Structure formats: C-alpha cells, structure tokens
Amino acid sequence: MPDHAHIISSYQALLGAEHVVTRPDDLAAAETATFATRARIPAILRPADRDEVRACVRLAGELGCALYPISRGKNWGLGSRVPTRDGALLLDLGRLDRIVEYNEEMAYVTLEPGVSFGQLTKFLREQVSSLMMDGIGGPPDASIIGNTVERGHGMGPWADRFSNVCGAEVVLPDGSVIHTGFKSFPNSRVSALSRWGVGPSLDSLFTQSNLGIVTSITLWLQPRPASLQPFVLRMSSGAQLSAAVEASRRLRLSRMPVGLRFLNDFRLFSVFYPCPWADDDLRSLDERRREMQQQGGIGLWNGVGVIHAPSREIGAALRSHVEALFRPHVDEVVFEAPSRQQPVDGAASIGGYSLESPFDSVFSGGTSDGALRMCYWRKRPDQTTEQGIHSDSCGVLWYCPTLPARGADVSLAVAMMDEISAEYGFEPNIGLISSTERTLEVTGAILFDRDRPGEDERALVCHDKLMGTLTAAGFTPYRLGVQSMGLFEGLEEGAMALLRRLKAALDPQDILAPGRYDSRRGRKE
Amino acid sequence: MPDHAHIISSYQALLGAEHVVTRPDDLAAAETATFATRARIPAILRPADRDEVRACVRLAGELGCALYPISRGKNWGLGSRVPTRDGALLLDLGRLDRIVEYNEEMAYVTLEPGVSFGQLTKFLREQVSSLMMDGIGGPPDASIIGNTVERGHGMGPWADRFSNVCGAEVVLPDGSVIHTGFKSFPNSRVSALSRWGVGPSLDSLFTQSNLGIVTSITLWLQPRPASLQPFVLRMSSGAQLSAAVEASRRLRLSRMPVGLRFLNDFRLFSVFYPCPWADDDLRSLDERRREMQQQGGIGLWNGVGVIHAPSREIGAALRSHVEALFRPHVDEVVFEAPSRQQPVDGAASIGGYSLESPFDSVFSGGTSDGALRMCYWRKRPDQTTEQGIHSDSCGVLWYCPTLPARGADVSLAVAMMDEISAEYGFEPNIGLISSTERTLEVTGAILFDRDRPGEDERALVCHDKLMGTLTAAGFTPYRLGVQSMGLFEGLEEGAMALLRRLKAALDPQDILAPGRYDSRRGRKE
C-alpha cells in the first residue's frame, strides 16, 4: 500500500507545493469524465519542463507509485483526464506549452504537449504564415501531441495525423531521454524533415502506448493551397451511402489531396441544434427526424469534404472529377465558390452549413467548438451552465471501430450501430472519416445526460455492446477509451507477449499509465 | 568456438540435406559482394516455409549459432548476401515465394520474402490487373520484402515504400510469430487495409533491424491512373539544380501524386553507355563528358519524373502546373504524349530517353535492367561474361545520405560528393530521390572494376570518406551497407541504449544478424 502522504510531500519538494495539486475539488474534477468512471487520483503533478518530467518519473521509480501522463486532458468521450487504473498520480504536461521551433520554408513546427490546436492556429495567424495544419474536429484547447500520440484524426486530406509527424522526444520510464528518427543523430540536418531515420524506427512505439512520455514532436504543416474547395454530398438512403463509399475509395486511392467524412443526420443535428426530444419518449422520433432533415437541408447521410489543389486549374479539374464520381450516386453534390458563401439569416449557404459552420474553419486549418455543442445535445437548456461539459454532466461516449471503405461492409456496420443504439434508446450519431485510402474510421457517439438516473449505466452497456459486436464482426477498433482497454485482450497471443516483453524491458516497475493499451493477461500481479 | 560440423548436420536433419548448402563454390559466391568483404559463411539454409523458418531460429538458439536472413540477396552495392559479421549461417528466404493474397477491389497484395518485383509485375499482367506497384530502380529479381524492410525506394509518387505496406508477419528470435497492426487481431476485416492498428504500432521495429524476420507483408497497390505522364527536366548547372530543388519541394508539399528524381550526367551515362575512358587516365574527362552530354541530350543534371492523375483533365492541369514551376529555372521541360514516344533508331524520344528506357517501364510499375547495366560501366567489354555482376567482378558501392530538399543544402552536398569522388579518381554518379516532401535521398554510386589492382581498396576508402564527410555535415544516412554499420555509432546514447534493451529483450543470445543496424558500443562481448 503506497504511503500517499510521503509520495505527495516528496513531489512537493521536487516541484514546489503549488505544482502538486491536492485540493479535493480539483481532484474530483480530474476524476470526472463524460461517463461513469471509478479511478481515484491522489494528486496532480504539474512539471514545468522536460527535466522536471524526468525527475517526476525517476521519483516514481523510487517511491513505487504510478504516473498517468496527460497532455491537456481533452480526451473527451474516451476518458478525459481519468486514468485507466485507480491510484495513479496525474502527470499533467500542460505547462510544457512551448512552440519550440517554427520553420516556414520547410513547413513544420516543433511543439510540446501543452500546445493546443487553438494556440497553433493563433501562432500561425500571428506569423502571417503561408502554412496551415490539418484541423481537428475536437475541441480547440485539445493538445496537438495528445491527439497525435492517440493517433487521432485531422479534418482534411492529411487526416491520419500520426503519418504527418516525425522526431519525437520521449522520456522513458527510467527517466532517460531519447529521440526518434533522424533526431537521434544530434547534428542531423534532416531531423524535422523525414520520418524513419536509420535503423529500427521507434516513434510508433510511443503512440497508443504506456512505454514513454512524448515531450516534443515535429508536426508537418502544409502550404495553404491555391485552391481550397469545401463540398457537401447529400444522401437520402443507406444504398446511396454504400455507393458513395465505393466512389470515395476510388477517389482516395488516386491519392488526390481530398479530405472526406460521412456524417449521419444525427451527427449534424447534434452539432447544429438542441435536441427537440430530450424529455420525450422516442415514439415520435422518426417523424421529427424527417422534419429536421428537411428544415436543415440535411440528408440521412452527408458527405463533408474538401479539395486542396496547388493551382486553380487543378482545383477546377479535380472538382469536376469529384462531381462526376459522386453525382450518379447521391441526391446532391454541392460546391460553392467562397465569395457566394454568405450566411443568410444564420442559415445554411453551403449545402446546409453556414459560413460559420464548424466545417468551414476546420477545413481551413482552424478549430471549431462544434464538438462542444454536440456534448450538450441531450441537456436541457435550463440545466446547463456552459461552464464546461464535465461540470454540466454532459454524457459522451465514443466508439471507434474501423471499417473497410467498401459499401457492403459499411452497410453491415451501420445497421449494427443503428440497431444497437436504438435498442438502448440512443440516437445513432455516426461519423465515418476517410483517414486512409482503404478504411473509414468510425467516430460514433453516444450522447446522454449524466443527470438523468440510469443514463450512465445504460450508456456504458450500450457502448460495450456496440464495441463488442462490431469488434466480433471484424470491425476492429482503432482507439480505445479508458473503460475499454479490455478490448485489447483480443490481440493475438504472440503480439501480446511481445508487448509484455517490451513493457518489462522499458518499464519493469509498471510506473507509466498501467493498463493503458496494455493487458493483465499473463501478467503476474 | 561453435562446432560447425554439428551445426550443419543438425540443420540437415531439420531441412533435408539438399536445403543446407555447403558446396565451397556456392559459399564463395554467397561471400562475394560488389566490393571487398571478409565475412565467411559456413552454410546456406533454405527453409521452405514459415514453420521451417521458426524451426531454424529455434535450433540456432539451441546450438548457439547466428543466422543472417536474406530475402533474395539483391542488396547490391550495400553488401549483396554477405553478412555483417563473420560466421553467421545464411538464412535464405528465397523459397518462401508465394503471393499469399491478391485483392483487386481493395488494391493490395500480400506476399512472402522470396517474391521479386519481376514476379509481381508478371503476376499482375497475368491477372489483367487494373493495379500497379510503384516500380523499383534496382534489379527485377530483387525481393519486394527485402527492399521494403530495408526501407528502399520506389520510382514513382509513392517512393517511400515502407509507407505503403501494412500487416507484417514476423518470426521473432525465439521462434514465436507475431503480426503487426490490425493483423494482430485474428478476425479483423481491416488487416490489410490500414497501418497502425490499435495499441503500440510495431512494424517499423522490424525495418533496418535485426529484431525479427519478416515472413510476409501486405503491399498496397495503386489503380493505374487515367493519366500517367513521364517528364524530363534538363539542367546545365548546379544553380539550375538548386532552383529546381526549390521548385520540387513546393510541388511535393502540395501532395500532388508526382514522382521525381534528379540524376546527374554520370548516372545516365552509366545506365545508357559503356564507359569510354575505362582504360584512360582521366585527364580528358571534362571534354569527353561534355561530348557525351551533347550526344545523348543529357544535362549536367536531369530531372526524371512522372505525374499520376485520375482524369485527363487533372493530368493536363497538373502538367501545366509542373511546367510553370520548373520552366523558369531549367533549360528544358519535356513531356511527350505516349503515342508520340516512338523510339527512333534506338535514340531518345522523350528528353533523351527512348521508349525502352528504364524510366518508361519503372514509371509504369514495371522493372528494368538499368541497374544491371550501371554495374558494368567500368568493365571492359572483353572482361565481362554477363553471367552476373558478382562473377564479373563488377565494383559497386552505394552511399546514402539524406539531404533537405533545399537548394543550398543540395549545392553543398553535391560539391562534397563531386570533390571527394574526384579526389579518388571516380566519377560522381549521383541520384537524388524525392521520396518525401521535405528531403532528397541520395543514391550515390562508386562504380569500379574489382579486377583492377587497388580499386577495391580505393573505392572503400572513397566511400568511407564520402559517408564520413556527409554524415559529419549533418546529411545523415538513411540506409547503411554491411561495411558501414559503424556509422550507426553516431546515434545518441539514449536511443542506442534503448535499442540495446530491445535487442536484449527480443534476442538475448544475439542470434539474428548480429551487428546489423546495431552497435557494439556498451555491449559485453
């Protein structure tokens, strides 16, 4: 049994008392996710820099306590700041918020875990930069490194964010520091420019992992394209979605810089509207759903995409190509020249989405509070303080299976998601991100009101049924919430044994984020 | 001291005597690279399948001997089949030559290490496939997996081959088998479709590595584009090269599917012509060089590229864009419609390169014997049997620094390569591959005649001077020959220590390829 008082006083001596948070309110807030969790946090450590991170890790080894690192803790719907297991000290990297290097010529930025998407957007604006990042659908104050090491998504053509970084600096569980790729050669001119380096390539070891703490990384940026054209596809049936998925695969396999996601009606409702039936039973749902589709100009399924092109001519040709690919299969393909995107009366001007729509800003490399608005979908206006989704008891659970970008697979998976969501009384709230050429990654949301009795339990049961059913059907998850690490047990025995050997080699005391993308299987307790 | 007779008889019992090669001629051939090497090979093991590979590895653990795996052993200029250290048994994976799965709809092929580029090209032709691979500049009988795990290059837009694979099957040094990415979930529908999987991502651990043996991998293929346009840039000065490099970075940062490499005059001479001064001293070299440039329509530097586009309109717009980018900076930008590429009298029809040019076939996903021809550059016709570059004593040493795709860096590095090559009496023979958006990877060749006294030594000294000088200047190598593993010592101490811990965790007996992308530093011998 660890001696918490001794642990805390030791960390106070190391970091200064003001950077070891133990106020009950603060700890309770950190123990609050957007769904029911149980893990308790004895203290929050707030190191100032990399060397303090190293000292924190070394001290944990001496004291025999566990640390749970977070970047900025915005892992909403997947656990927020709550550790995978009880009793770990939260290692909050938010004070490491420097933009370490910015290189416009070579189009990259090197940053620390405390740097948020909003901070980088602001920085690039201040620099009058010609560069943009691939935006995020999540909250603007989310950490870029947090999103990257969890292998989160961008919104545009380079949605696979981890494929667009290099050169991580990592603090290992013994407090040593390594660099990955060419950054491990101290004098290299290509440290920030290329990914693999020479010899075994290590950076992917530290994503979705508890093997090290990433204290900086280089994020590649893109020159703002001469032509940036958002577009919308509107579909009124699952059959249209299937056909559009087939077309999207052909488009993505051509490697044209096109970003695309498919969102169902409920996803868009939840971003744009309050829920009109939060207090009703759901019998009139089908009718209201159709009304809202019509009012909002929203399809049963909606493609939301963006074309990047380095010249107007290429942009025009690519637009024609996209139109030709999708037009035969969907109700509408909507492009609007930016000059004509005047928001009329707050209403839609591009396929149902106003200029102030979240999609506009995120497609231009910015951020949006759309994700925040989603979280309030099931809250009654009189219940909300807008002081934060956690204190407002917003219920959000994401589920994250991976689908082949193939019509038949998508139909099957969507039918499962529709059916299981309905079984538990939740709307299916589904996004499908074309983050690779051959797959669609599901961002499925269960939105609920944590203040309503029974909802916490029902939502978790629904989540587990969804993930269990989809995983069993071969739609393997690409990311796990803190409550879902058990799905990791589905890994084949050989790979699991290898991960155990790696963990034992790097973190024999199990100091770092025990249980995170890890397994108890075969572990001696 | 290992008991070779016992080791060999044990392997004969395991694999059958016919698959344990011990004939002195065969061993001598396997000990022969395209430069001087010393490592001796006691026997060549030829397992039939994955399970025999596992048995070979387990037996090595029991017997305490080392194994050096090769796929097809075509690592020309970097060591061919010769192990990094003396005394390892060669584990020849050439009999594992199955194309395990082919999926046209989802555009991939899963294959074993014995499958060559030529074999896949033939297979795709037989299938009347709509798909193509990114070709290779190296020999057609090279292994696709061998090239991939060494992180070799394609010729087209997806030149970074390792970024276009997923789902490795790996035999670990203890004989266990693991799969990487989603393939580690036995029932996954996305095993062959996406890269990272869930949890720490492991496949890059097994590239440029001695941590495991890759026994199969999925290679992503591309639909043949509606528009495939090779083009050539001709440059008459280093200043033009610098400007073209700047333009190429802007092009690549836009992520348009364009493949591009820069080749100097000597690289093209060596592919197309015999060397006219092999027996001369080099005093008249400058004059002859200019003559050959003029005769062949070859620039001091030459860009050789290809545009892929999913429609003719996009292709036309992209061609205009490429022309506008490069035209102001180079002597010539040459595109030719394929229908007009009639080879005239064996002469050039597209910017100096005939239809039968190696570039034509490799840009269409095929292979070429251009690399073979290069190897004979310094051989007199009466000395060659064309029975193979090794028996013909062709001298080839590659050097592989990485350059920022920035004019000033390229000028500096090229000056170093020119000067050091000349100092040792070799022509600078340089290719620069645009394999990432921000870097150019050098394929520098020292071509010589191993039959001429002193050449072996001189070539190695020149190579080491080149790599040492370039590495010290920050142009870090992206790949190492068997004779150059010492450059790995430049790695920072932290990363090196981590690699040692990984090696100790996975291969405590140092069975697999000892010394390959590895270090003796800090190792107990």
Interface residues (C-beta under 8 A of the other chain):
Chain A: E105 M106 A107 Y108 R151 P157 W158 F162 S163 L172 S176 V177 I178 H179 T180 F182 S184 F185 P186 N187 S188 R189 V190 L193 S194 R195 W196 G197 V198 G199 P200 S201 L202 D203 S204 L205 F206 T207 Q208 S209 L211 W220 Q222 P223 P225 R249 R250 L251 L253 S254 R255 M256 P257 H308 A309 P310 S311 E313 I314 A316 A317 L318 S320 H321 A324 T402 L403 P404 A405 R406 D409 T436 E437 R438 T439 T471 A472 A473 G474 F475 T476 P477 Y478 R479 L480 L487 F488 G490 L491 E492 G494 A495 A497 L498 L499 R501 L502 A504 A505 L506 Y517
Chain B: E105 M106 A107 Y108 R151 P157 W158 F162 S163 L172 S176 V177 I178 H179 T180 F182 S184 F185 P186 N187 S188 R189 V190 L193 S194 R195 W196 G197 V198 G199 P200 S201 L202 D203 S204 L205 F206 T207 Q208 S209 L211 W220 Q222 P223 P225 R249 R250 L251 L253 S254 R255 M256 P257 H308 A309 P310 S311 E313 I314 A316 A317 L318 S320 H321 A324 T402 L403 P404 A405 R406 D409 T436 E437 R438 T439 T471 A472 A473 G474 F475 T476 P477 Y478 R479 L480 L487 F488 G490 L491 E492 G494 A495 A497 L498 L499 R501 L502 A504 A505 L506 Y517
